[in-house]
Amino acid sequence: MTAKLVAPKEYVEQRALVSWLKYHPKLKRFFLKNDNEGKRTPVQGAQAKSMGLRPGASDLFIAWPTRTYHGLWLEVKRNKKYTMSERNTDTWKAQESFIEDMKSVGFAGEFCYGWIDGKRIIESYLLT
């Protein structure tokens, strides 16, 4: 019997990417996590929105400008194949919309699928 490989959870992928970023010579002091996920009561949700919470905001922001971009917004996903129904949720659509908004004003924005993909995207971004 062969074991089915299961993609690590999203938070595991993001932790691995952040661990890599903490040692990056340029970026270790120039990234942050956006606290957008999690369950909230309706009152907590309203309070968070009144304080600037934006549905769909990307998980990580790299505050390092390049010759081409002001910074990089990165939405971290598990390294797996996503179905059309998974991509057709309000949350996913809000994340796509957020990235498009950021791109429209000079930022880079990407979805990454696992920490290795995130590392590749960041390394490519730094060359722009």
Beta strands, then each sheet from edge to edge (+ up, - down):
strand 1: 31-33
strand 2: 60-62
strand 3: 72-77
strand 4: 108-113
sheet 1: 1+ 2- 3+ 4+
end
